[in-house]
Amino acid sequence: MEELQGSKARGARSLILEYSFGLKLRILVALVCFVFMAIMGWVAFRLGALQGPEGQGIKSLGIAWAVLSSLTSAAICMLLLLLVVKPIRKLADATARIAKGQYGEPLLIEGRGELGLLAQSIQLMEERVRERERQLERSRKEYQAIFESVPSYIAVVNRDFRIAEANRNFRETFGGALGDYCFHVYKNRDQKCEACLVEKSFQDGSPHRSEERGVTREGQEIPYLVYTAPVMNEWGQVDHVIEMAVDLRPLKALEQEKLQAERLAVVGETVASLAHGIKNILTGLEGGVYVTQTAMTKGDQVLLQKGWAMVERNIDRISHLVRDLLAYSRVGIMNMQPANPNEVVEEAAGLFLETASRMGIELALELDPSLGLIPMDTKAIHTCLVNLLSNALDACAEDHKKSYHKVILRTSTGPAGEVLFEVMDDGIGMDQATRQKLFHRFFSTKGTKGTGLGLMLTHKLVHEHGGSISVESKPGSGSRFCISLPAVSSALANG
């Protein structure tokens, strides 16, 4: 603002001096003319003196002309002093006063000539400069209020990585003083950060962003998200970089609260689902016990076998439920060993050959002999295949529209070299809404006969191998589940 005042005042002063120089030049020309006339009078006087009595008249005329010229020159000098020099001095003093920010003193210059018009222009300039100064001061205060009150950490850093300016929130949180190194104030470091965003902004003149951790003045470590933005000068060069940081502690606290709420919701959902599943199993057990007791009372061996089969079936359901729960909740380390995928498939299929034959379902294997050894946890993949095969057989058993059903278990190599395990059936199939819920907690397509843990566990184990599982299905057309495992497992790569 002072520079603006000074530049305007210097501009006005230069105009005054230019006008003064032109006016003085015209007066000087007039003085030269009168001096020339005085010299001519003196020459006439000398000529009259040389001619003796005959030149007395010329001599007198020369004296009169010289005196008149001298008096005229003196009068012009006085007028120059009164009408030009003093007003110009007043105008020059007025511009100097404006440059210092001293306003309100009237500029008293009489007359309506050029100097009077110039005085009026300077007076108008003073009023406008004063108004502009008020506007700039008001803007400066507004900017300072925003800069100080914004709920972020703001620091202006120069090329030496020293803090040139900082807002109140920054000072109260990190401390430090103007001139301190930013890396020392932010992180209590003695050297510049390895990945310094300020340095990057100085180099490429672009903004940057990163999540960092700093140390407060009390020594507490806090997370913050920092943005850097370059500040250009009039030549397009980066003079400073602004660092704007946002405290992430409130956000992290909200994330923890949300995570805790989700965990509690999962616990509630788990308890409710388990209670529902256990209730169904207990209902089956109670039915089996009732049939068994009735058979024992009547001595009916056929009814006794039927009741005892109901008890065994529900005990088996309890056993499967407990094993699946333990497997799903266990945070175990995968036992990754090189293994042949086809051998794992044959072993899993062997468990269901007799069951499939009894149900009238063909179980076919289509194995790719070119598959080599891949790193995997054979027990985990075996569990996944058993779950999928069991579901495939159940889907075929539920389809009463067809007299013949077939389940295919296939291995192959994917387009990116991954190993694919496919389980395909021609059972009842699923609609889109059912497919979207398949891997949700405790969702089952079997009603009271299932717990929904099988696919949950399968999804978890495949994910721990660094693989993926997908499903394709249409109502009445069967389903296709595909497990994709990388040839080099990420779990093994991560140790």
C-alpha positions in Angstrom: 0.0 0.0 0.0 2.8 2.4 0.8 4.5 1.5 -2.5 1.2 2.4 -4.3 1.1 5.7 -2.5 4.7 6.5 -3.3 4.4 5.5 -6.9 1.4 7.8 -7.4 3.0 10.6 -5.5 6.2 10.3 -7.5 4.2 10.3 -10.7 2.4 13.5 -9.7 5.6 15.1 -8.7 7.3 14.2 -12.0 4.4 15.9 -13.8 4.9 19.0 -11.6 8.6 19.1 -12.3 8.0 18.6 -16.0 5.5 21.5 -16.0 7.8 23.6 -13.9 10.7 23.0 -16.3 8.6 24.0 -19.3 7.4 27.2 -17.6 10.9 28.1 -16.4 12.3 27.5 -19.9 9.8 30.0 -21.4 10.6 32.6 -18.7 14.3 32.0 -19.3 13.9 32.7 -23.0 12.2 35.9 -22.1 15.0 36.9 -19.7 17.5 36.1 -22.4 15.7 38.4 -24.7 15.7 41.3 -22.2 19.3 40.7 -21.4 20.0 40.9 -25.1 18.1 44.2 -25.2 20.2 45.5 -22.2 23.4 44.5 -24.0 22.1 46.3 -27.1 21.5 49.4 -24.9 25.0 49.2 -23.5 26.4 48.9 -27.1 24.3 52.0 -28.1 25.7 53.9 -25.1 29.3 53.0 -26.1 28.7 54.1 -29.7 27.3 57.4 -28.5 30.3 57.9 -26.2 32.7 57.3 -29.1 31.0 59.8 -31.4 31.4 62.6 -28.9 28.9 65.4 -28.8 27.2 64.2 -32.0 26.4 60.8 -30.3 24.9 62.3 -27.1 21.4 61.3 -28.2 22.4 57.7 -28.9 24.2 57.6 -25.6 21.1 58.7 -23.7 18.9 56.3 -25.6 21.3 53.4 -24.8 21.3 54.3 -21.1 17.5 54.4 -21.0 17.3 51.1 -22.9 19.7 49.4 -20.6 17.9 50.7 -17.4 14.6 49.6 -18.8 15.8 46.2 -19.7 17.4 45.7 -16.2 14.2 46.8 -14.5 12.1 44.5 -16.7 14.4 41.6 -16.0 14.2 42.2 -12.3 10.4 42.4 -12.5 10.3 39.1 -14.4 12.5 37.4 -11.8 10.2 38.6 -9.0 7.1 37.4 -10.9 8.9 34.0 -11.5 9.6 33.7 -7.8 6.0 34.7 -6.7 3.9 33.1 -9.4 6.0 30.0 -10.4 8.6 28.9 -7.9 6.6 29.1 -4.7 3.5 27.4 -6.1 5.6 24.7 -7.6 7.3 24.2 -4.3 3.9 23.9 -2.6 2.8 21.3 -5.1 6.1 19.4 -4.6 5.6 19.5 -0.8 2.0 18.3 -1.3 3.1 15.3 -3.3 5.8 14.4 -0.7 3.1 14.7 2.0 0.8 12.3 0.1 3.6 9.9 -0.3 4.0 9.8 3.5 0.3 9.2 3.9 -0.3 12.6 5.4 -3.8 13.7 4.2 -6.2 16.5 5.0 -4.1 19.6 4.6 -5.6 22.0 2.0 -3.5 23.0 -1.0 -3.9 26.8 -1.2 -2.9 28.0 -4.7 -4.8 30.9 -6.1 -5.6 31.4 -9.7 -7.4 29.5 -12.5 -4.4 29.0 -14.7 -2.4 25.9 -15.3 -1.0 25.8 -11.8 -4.5 26.1 -10.4 -5.7 23.2 -12.5 -2.6 21.2 -11.5 -3.4 21.9 -7.8 -6.9 20.8 -8.2 -5.7 17.5 -9.9 -3.3 16.9 -7.0 -6.1 17.5 -4.6 -8.3 15.0 -6.4 -5.5 12.5 -6.6 -5.0 12.8 -2.8 -8.7 12.0 -2.2 -8.6 9.0 -4.5 -5.4 7.7 -3.0 -6.8 8.1 0.4 -9.9 6.1 -0.5 -7.9 3.4 -2.2 -5.8 3.2 1.0 -8.9 2.7 3.1 -10.0 -0.1 0.7 -6.6 -1.8 0.8 -6.5 -1.5 4.6 -10.0 -3.0 4.9 -9.0 -5.9 2.5 -5.8 -6.5 4.5 -7.7 -6.8 7.8 -10.2 -9.1 6.2 -7.4 -11.3 4.8 -5.6 -11.3 8.1 -8.8 -12.3 9.9 -9.4 -15.2 7.6 -5.7 -16.2 7.6 -5.7 -16.3 11.4 -9.1 -17.8 12.0 -9.2 -20.6 9.4 -9.4 -24.0 11.1 -6.3 -25.4 9.4 -2.5 -25.1 9.8 -1.2 -22.6 7.3 2.5 -21.7 6.9 4.3 -19.7 4.2 7.8 -21.1 3.5 10.6 -19.5 1.6 13.3 -21.2 -0.6 15.5 -21.8 2.5 12.6 -23.9 4.0 12.1 -21.3 6.7 8.7 -20.1 7.8 8.0 -16.6 6.6 4.4 -16.5 8.1 2.1 -18.8 10.0 -1.5 -18.5 11.2 -2.7 -18.8 14.8 -3.8 -22.4 14.6 -0.3 -23.4 13.3 1.5 -21.5 16.1 -0.7 -22.9 18.8 -0.4 -26.5 17.6 3.2 -26.7 16.5 4.8 -23.7 18.1 8.0 -22.4 16.5 8.8 -18.9 15.4 9.1 -17.0 12.1 12.4 -17.9 10.5 12.5 -21.5 11.9 12.8 -24.4 9.5 9.5 -25.9 8.6 10.7 -29.5 9.0 11.9 -28.7 12.5 8.6 -27.1 13.5 6.3 -29.7 11.8 8.2 -32.9 12.6 11.0 -32.0 15.1 13.6 -33.0 12.4 17.1 -31.7 12.0 17.1 -32.2 8.2 14.7 -31.7 5.3 12.1 -34.4 4.7 13.1 -37.0 2.1 9.9 -36.5 0.1 9.5 -32.8 0.6 6.3 -31.4 -1.0 7.6 -27.8 -0.5 10.7 -28.7 -2.6 8.5 -30.3 -5.3 6.3 -27.2 -5.5 9.4 -25.0 -5.8 10.8 -27.2 -8.6 7.7 -27.7 -10.8 5.5 -24.8 -9.7 2.6 -27.2 -9.1 0.5 -28.1 -6.0 1.0 -31.4 -4.2 -0.8 -33.4 -1.5 0.2 -36.0 1.0 -0.8 -37.5 4.3 1.9 -36.9 6.9 2.5 -37.2 10.7 3.8 -34.4 12.7 4.8 -33.6 16.3 3.0 -30.9 18.3 4.6 -28.5 20.7 3.7 -30.9 23.5 5.4 -33.8 21.8 2.2 -35.5 20.7 2.3 -37.2 17.2 -0.7 -36.3 15.1 -1.8 -37.2 11.5 -2.6 -34.5 9.0 -3.3 -34.0 5.3 -1.0 -31.3 3.8 -1.4 -29.4 0.6 1.3 -27.2 -0.9 0.7 -24.4 -3.4 3.3 -22.2 -5.1 3.2 -18.3 -4.8 4.5 -16.6 -7.9 6.0 -13.2 -8.2 5.5 -10.7 -11.1 8.1 -12.5 -13.2 6.4 -15.9 -12.9 9.0 -17.2 -10.5 8.1 -19.2 -7.3 9.0 -17.0 -4.3 7.2 -18.9 -1.6 5.2 -22.0 -1.0 2.0 -22.1 1.1 1.6 -25.2 3.2 -2.1 -25.9 4.2 -2.6 -28.8 6.6 -5.8 -30.3 8.0 -5.9 -32.2 11.3 -7.0 -35.8 10.7 -7.5 -36.7 14.3 -11.2 -36.0 14.3 -11.6 -38.0 11.1 -9.5 -40.9 12.5 -11.7 -40.8 15.6 -14.9 -41.0 13.5 -13.4 -43.9 11.5 -12.7 -45.8 14.8 -16.2 -45.1 16.0 -17.6 -46.3 12.7 -15.4 -49.4 12.8 -16.5 -50.1 16.3 -20.1 -49.7 15.4 -19.7 -52.0 12.4 -18.0 -54.6 14.6 -20.9 -54.4 17.1 -23.4 -54.7 14.3 -21.5 -57.8 12.9 -21.5 -59.3 16.4 -25.2 -58.7 16.7 -25.9 -60.1 13.3 -23.6 -63.1 14.0 -25.3 -63.8 17.3 -28.8 -63.5 15.7 -27.9 -65.7 12.8 -26.2 -68.3 15.0 -29.1 -68.3 17.3 -31.4 -68.9 14.4 -29.3 -71.7 13.0 -28.8 -73.4 16.4 -32.6 -73.1 17.0 -33.3 -74.9 13.7 -30.8 -77.7 14.7 -32.2 -78.0 18.2 -35.7 -78.3 16.6 -34.4 -81.1 14.5 -32.8 -82.8 17.5 -35.9 -82.5 19.5 -37.9 -84.1 16.7 -35.4 -86.9 16.5 -35.4 -87.4 20.2 -39.2 -87.5 20.3 -39.3 -90.0 17.5 -36.7 -92.1 19.2 -38.5 -92.1 22.5 -41.8 -92.9 20.9 -40.1 -95.8 19.0 -38.6 -97.1 22.2 -41.9 -96.9 24.0 -43.7 -98.8 21.2 -40.7 -101.1 20.5 -40.8 -100.1 16.9 -37.3 -100.7 15.5 -38.1 -99.1 12.1 -39.3 -95.9 13.8 -36.3 -96.1 16.2 -33.8 -96.1 13.3 -35.7 -93.2 11.7 -35.5 -91.2 14.9 -31.9 -92.0 15.5 -31.0 -91.0 11.9 -32.6 -87.6 12.6 -30.5 -87.2 15.7 -27.3 -88.2 13.9 -28.1 -85.8 11.0 -28.6 -82.8 13.3 -25.5 -83.7 15.4 -23.6 -83.7 12.1 -25.0 -80.2 11.3 -23.8 -79.0 14.7 -20.3 -80.5 14.0 -20.2 -78.7 10.6 -21.4 -75.4 12.1 -18.7 -75.5 14.8 -15.9 -76.4 12.3 -17.0 -73.6 9.9 -17.2 -71.1 12.6 -13.7 -72.0 13.9 -12.3 -71.9 10.4 -13.9 -68.6 9.5 -12.9 -66.8 12.8 -9.4 -68.2 12.8 -6.7 -65.7 11.7 -4.2 -68.3 10.6 -1.1 -68.2 8.6 -1.6 -70.0 5.3 0.6 -73.1 4.9 1.7 -72.3 1.3 3.4 -75.3 -0.3 3.9 -76.3 -4.0 1.0 -78.6 -4.8 -0.7 -80.2 -7.9 -4.2 -78.6 -8.3 -5.5 -81.8 -9.9 -4.7 -83.9 -6.9 -6.5 -81.6 -4.6 -9.6 -81.7 -6.9 -9.5 -85.5 -7.1 -9.3 -85.8 -3.4 -12.3 -83.4 -2.8 -14.4 -85.1 -5.5 -13.7 -88.5 -4.0 -15.7 -87.6 -0.9 -18.8 -87.1 -3.0 -18.7 -89.9 -5.6 -20.8 -92.3 -3.5 -23.2 -89.5 -2.4 -23.7 -88.3 -6.0 -24.3 -91.8 -7.2 -26.9 -92.4 -4.6 -28.6 -89.2 -5.5 -28.6 -90.1 -9.2 -26.2 -87.2 -10.1 -23.2 -87.7 -12.4 -20.0 -86.2 -11.0 -17.5 -85.6 -13.8 -13.9 -84.4 -13.6 -12.3 -82.4 -16.4 -8.7 -81.9 -15.4 -5.9 -80.1 -17.3 -2.9 -82.4 -17.2 -0.5 -79.6 -18.2 -1.0 -77.8 -14.9 2.2 -77.7 -12.8 2.8 -77.2 -9.2 1.5 -73.9 -7.7 1.9 -72.5 -4.1 -1.3 -73.0 -2.1 -2.6 -74.3 1.2 -4.1 -77.6 0.1 -6.3 -78.0 3.1 -7.8 -74.6 2.6 -8.5 -75.1 -1.2 -9.8 -78.6 -0.4 -12.3 -77.0 2.0 -13.4 -74.5 -0.7 -14.0 -77.3 -3.2 -15.9 -79.4 -0.8 -18.2 -76.5 0.0 -18.8 -75.7 -3.6 -19.4 -79.4 -4.5 -21.8 -79.8 -1.6 -23.8 -76.8 -2.8 -23.8 -78.1 -6.4 -25.3 -81.4 -5.4 -27.9 -79.7 -3.2 -28.9 -77.4 -6.1 -29.4 -80.4 -8.4 -31.4 -82.3 -5.7 -33.7 -79.3 -5.4 -34.4 -79.3 -9.1 -37.3 -81.7 -9.7 -38.0 -80.6 -13.3 -35.1 -82.7 -14.7 -34.6 -86.4 -14.4 -30.9 -86.2 -15.0 -28.3 -83.9 -13.4 -24.6 -83.5 -13.8 -21.9 -81.7 -11.8 -18.6 -80.9 -13.5 -15.4 -80.1 -11.6 -12.8 -78.6 -14.0 -9.2 -77.2 -13.8 -7.6 -75.0 -16.4 -5.2 -72.1 -17.0 -6.6 -68.6 -17.3 -5.6 -65.9 -19.8 -3.1 -64.4 -17.4 -1.5 -67.7 -16.3 -3.7 -68.1 -13.3 -5.1 -71.5 -12.2 -8.9 -71.9 -12.5 -11.1 -74.3 -10.4 -14.6 -74.5 -11.8 -17.6 -76.2 -10.2 -20.6 -76.3 -12.6 -24.1 -77.8 -12.1 -27.4 -77.9 -14.0 -29.5 -77.4 -10.9 -32.1 -74.9 -10.0 -29.8 -71.8 -10.5 -30.2 -68.4 -8.9 -31.5 -65.0 -9.8 -29.5 -61.8 -9.6 -30.8 -60.8 -6.1 -29.6 -64.1 -4.7 -26.2 -63.9 -6.5 -25.6 -60.5 -4.9 -26.1 -61.9 -1.4 -24.1 -65.1 -1.8 -21.0 -64.1 0.1 -22.8 -62.0 2.8 -22.8 -63.0 6.4 -24.9 -66.1 7.1 -26.9 -65.9 3.9 -28.1 -69.3 2.7 -30.2 -70.5 -0.2 -31.1 -73.7 1.7 -33.4 -72.0 4.2 -33.3 -73.8 7.6 -31.0 -76.5 6.2 -28.0 -74.2 5.8 -26.1 -71.6 7.9 -24.5 -69.5 5.1 -21.0 -70.1 6.5 -19.8 -72.3 3.7 -19.5 -69.6 1.0 -18.3 -67.1 3.6 -15.5 -69.4 4.5 -14.7 -70.1 0.9 -14.5 -66.5 0.0 -12.2 -65.8 3.0 -9.8 -68.6 2.1 -9.6 -67.7 -1.6 -9.0 -64.1 -0.7 -6.2 -65.1 1.7 -4.6 -66.9 -1.3 -4.6 -63.6 -3.2 -7.2 -65.0 -5.5 -10.8 -64.3 -6.4 -14.1 -66.2 -6.7 -16.9 -65.4 -9.1 -20.3 -66.9 -9.9 -22.6 -67.1 -13.0 -26.1 -68.4 -12.6 -29.6 -68.2 -14.1 -32.8 -69.7 -12.6 -33.4 -73.1 -14.1 -30.1 -73.2 -15.9 -27.7 -74.1 -13.1 -24.6 -72.3 -11.7 -20.9 -71.9 -12.3 -18.5 -71.1 -9.5 -14.9 -70.2 -10.5 -12.0 -69.9 -8.2 -9.0 -68.1 -9.6 -5.6 -68.5 -7.9 -2.4 -66.7 -9.1 0.4 -69.0 -10.3 2.6 -67.2 -7.8 0.5 -66.7 -4.7 0.6 -63.2 -3.1 0.4 -64.8 0.3 3.6 -66.7 -0.5 5.2 -63.6 -2.0 4.4 -61.7 1.2 6.0 -64.3 3.3 
